Amino acid sequence: MSLALVTGGQQGIGLGIAKALAGAGFSVAIAAEADPESQTVRDALAALGANARYYRHDVRDTAAIPALLDRVEDDLGPLTTFVSNAGVGAPVRGDMLDLSPENFDFVMSVNLRGAFFLAQEAARRMLGHDRGYRSIIFITSVSAGMVSVERAEYCISKAAAAMAAKLFAARLAAENIGVFDIRPGIIETAMTAGVRDRYTARIKAGLVPAARWGTPEDIAAAVLPLATGAFAFATGTVIAADGGLSISRL
């Protein structure tokens, strides 16, 4: 059975992805910092079924990565798909000229440093298994290419993570490991709850050609064929899952 590890898989986009993978027959490991006894985690595991496990892990703790993957593989078998989804937004939105080093470093530690080194170890594990198709999928953001000056650290972290995806794709292509960069647009999750009214008005005014908020299911629908190998020869591809938001328009 295929095994997927999804960081931040207990809620939002990550949970949507985990549900899609579980529904396709994957065993699913979800890793996050949340308390295993929290209602959020309990609800996620109930939704994912018997072939899902939860692992408490802080993605900033790179020293703990080998132990995390040891536990996952001991419990569920060899890793075949890694979805790098866990991320944080800008702690404070505001003028980038006022951005503090502390906030910059915090966002980078999760969205870039933690994501890179977990993908690195996942790739090493995959190379140690058979040569069947495997995949690594980075969930970045339209902010990898679209500027928001009030959250510069987030944009920079996602742009760098997008480059990491390209690097892993080039390094692993000959090993039958597909690597992809999915860039969600404005997605309805807990992370965007605080700006819901602002973006709803802008969507109604034409910001998103699809004329609606995106959902975790929209992102999951893009992940599934990448994880199963349907687009194996398209490794390194960037997928804008944003309802047309990032299309340049006059």
C-alpha positions in Angstrom: 0.0 0.0 0.0 1.2 3.5 -0.8 2.1 5.8 2.2 1.7 9.5 2.2 3.1 11.9 4.8 1.2 15.2 4.9 2.5 18.0 7.2 -0.2 20.2 8.6 -2.7 17.5 7.6 -5.0 17.9 10.6 -6.9 20.9 9.2 -7.5 23.1 6.2 -5.7 22.4 2.9 -3.7 19.6 4.5 -6.7 17.8 5.7 -8.4 18.1 2.3 -5.3 16.5 0.7 -5.1 13.8 3.3 -8.8 12.9 2.7 -8.3 12.6 -1.0 -5.2 10.4 -0.6 -7.0 8.2 2.0 -9.9 7.9 -0.4 -7.6 6.7 -3.1 -6.2 3.9 -1.0 -3.1 5.5 0.6 -2.2 5.0 4.1 -1.8 8.5 5.5 0.5 9.9 8.2 -0.3 13.5 9.3 2.3 15.5 11.2 1.7 18.7 13.0 2.4 20.6 16.2 -1.2 20.2 17.5 -1.9 18.3 20.7 -2.8 14.7 19.7 -5.8 14.8 22.1 -7.2 18.0 20.6 -10.6 17.8 19.0 -9.1 19.0 15.7 -6.8 16.0 15.5 -9.5 13.6 16.7 -11.9 14.8 14.1 -9.2 14.5 11.4 -8.4 10.9 12.3 -12.1 10.0 12.4 -12.5 11.4 8.9 -9.4 9.7 7.5 -10.2 6.2 8.7 -8.3 3.2 10.0 -5.2 3.6 7.8 -4.3 7.1 9.2 -2.0 8.0 12.0 -1.1 11.3 13.7 2.4 12.3 14.7 3.2 15.3 16.7 6.1 17.2 15.1 7.3 20.8 15.0 8.6 21.3 11.5 11.1 23.9 12.9 12.8 21.0 14.8 15.1 19.7 12.0 17.0 17.4 14.5 13.7 15.5 15.1 13.1 14.7 11.4 14.8 11.3 11.3 12.9 10.1 14.4 9.6 11.3 12.9 10.2 9.3 9.7 11.4 6.3 11.6 8.1 6.2 13.5 6.0 6.7 10.4 7.8 4.0 8.5 7.8 1.6 11.4 4.1 2.0 11.8 2.9 2.2 8.2 5.7 1.1 5.8 7.9 2.8 3.2 7.2 6.4 2.4 6.0 6.9 -1.2 4.6 10.4 -1.1 5.5 13.4 0.9 3.3 16.5 0.8 5.0 19.6 2.3 1.9 21.5 3.3 2.5 22.9 6.8 3.0 26.7 6.8 2.4 29.9 8.6 1.3 33.3 7.4 2.9 36.7 8.3 2.5 37.1 12.1 1.8 40.8 11.6 0.6 42.3 8.3 2.0 45.8 7.8 4.6 47.9 6.0 7.6 45.7 5.0 9.8 48.6 6.1 8.7 47.7 9.6 9.2 43.9 9.3 11.2 42.6 12.3 14.0 40.0 12.0 12.1 37.8 14.5 9.0 37.6 12.4 11.1 37.1 9.2 13.0 34.2 10.9 9.9 32.6 12.3 8.2 32.4 8.9 11.4 31.1 7.2 11.9 28.5 9.8 8.6 26.9 9.0 7.8 27.6 5.4 11.4 27.2 4.0 13.9 25.7 6.4 11.6 23.1 8.0 10.1 22.2 4.6 13.4 21.8 2.9 15.0 19.5 5.4 11.9 17.4 5.8 11.8 16.9 2.0 15.5 16.1 2.0 15.0 13.3 4.5 11.9 12.1 2.7 13.9 11.9 -0.5 16.7 9.9 1.2 14.1 7.4 2.5 12.5 7.1 -0.9 15.9 6.4 -2.5 16.4 3.6 -0.1 13.2 1.8 -1.2 12.4 0.2 -4.5 12.3 2.2 -7.7 8.5 2.3 -8.1 7.0 5.8 -8.6 7.2 8.1 -5.7 6.4 11.8 -5.3 7.2 15.0 -3.3 4.7 17.8 -3.6 5.3 21.3 -2.2 2.2 23.3 -1.4 3.6 26.8 -1.9 1.3 29.8 -2.8 0.5 32.3 -5.6 2.6 34.5 -3.3 5.6 32.8 -4.7 5.2 35.0 -7.7 2.7 37.7 -6.7 3.7 40.5 -4.4 2.0 41.5 -1.2 4.1 44.2 0.4 2.3 43.9 3.7 3.5 40.3 4.2 7.0 40.3 2.6 8.3 37.4 4.7 5.5 35.1 3.6 6.1 35.9 -0.1 9.9 35.5 0.2 9.4 32.1 2.0 7.1 30.8 -0.7 9.2 32.0 -3.6 12.2 30.2 -2.0 10.1 27.0 -1.4 9.2 27.1 -5.0 12.8 27.1 -6.0 13.4 24.2 -3.6 10.7 22.2 -5.5 12.6 22.8 -8.8 15.9 21.7 -7.2 14.4 18.5 -5.8 12.7 17.8 -9.2 16.0 18.1 -11.0 17.9 16.0 -8.5 15.3 13.2 -8.3 13.9 13.0 -11.9 16.2 10.1 -12.8 15.1 8.2 -9.7 11.5 8.0 -10.7 10.5 10.5 -8.0 8.2 13.3 -9.3 8.4 16.6 -7.6 5.8 19.4 -8.0 4.9 22.9 -6.8 1.2 23.6 -6.3 0.4 27.2 -5.7 -3.0 27.8 -4.0 -4.7 31.1 -4.4 -7.3 32.5 -2.0 -8.5 29.4 -0.2 -11.2 29.3 2.5 -9.4 28.0 5.6 -8.7 29.0 9.2 -5.6 30.9 8.0 -7.7 33.2 5.8 -10.6 33.7 8.3 -9.3 37.0 9.5 -9.4 38.5 6.0 -12.5 36.8 4.8 -14.6 40.0 4.4 -11.8 41.8 2.6 -11.2 39.1 0.1 -14.9 38.3 -0.4 -15.4 41.8 -1.6 -12.4 41.7 -3.8 -13.5 38.4 -5.4 -16.9 39.8 -6.1 -15.2 42.8 -7.7 -13.3 40.5 -10.1 -10.0 39.7 -8.4 -10.5 35.9 -9.1 -11.7 35.0 -12.6 -13.5 31.9 -11.2 -15.5 34.3 -9.0 -15.3 32.3 -5.9 -13.1 31.3 -2.9 -11.1 28.2 -3.4 -11.5 25.2 -1.1 -9.2 22.6 0.3 -10.9 20.1 -2.0 -9.7 22.2 -5.0 -6.1 21.7 -3.9 -6.6 18.1 -3.1 -7.9 17.5 -6.6 -4.6 18.8 -8.0 -2.5 16.7 -5.6 -4.0 13.3 -6.3 -2.9 12.7 -9.9 0.6 13.9 -9.0 0.8 11.5 -6.1 -0.4 8.5 -8.2 2.0 9.1 -11.1 -0.5 10.3 -13.7 1.9 13.2 -14.5 5.2 11.5 -13.7 6.9 12.9 -16.8 5.8 16.4 -16.0 8.1 16.5 -12.9 9.0 20.1 -11.9 5.7 21.5 -13.1 4.1 24.4 -11.3 0.4 24.2 -10.9 -1.5 27.4 -10.1 -4.6 26.2 -8.2 -6.0 29.7 -7.9 -9.1 30.1 -10.0 -7.1 32.2 -12.5 -5.9 34.7 -9.9 -2.4 34.7 -11.1 -3.2 35.2 -14.8 -1.8 38.5 -16.0 -4.7 40.7 -17.2 -5.2 44.1 -18.6 
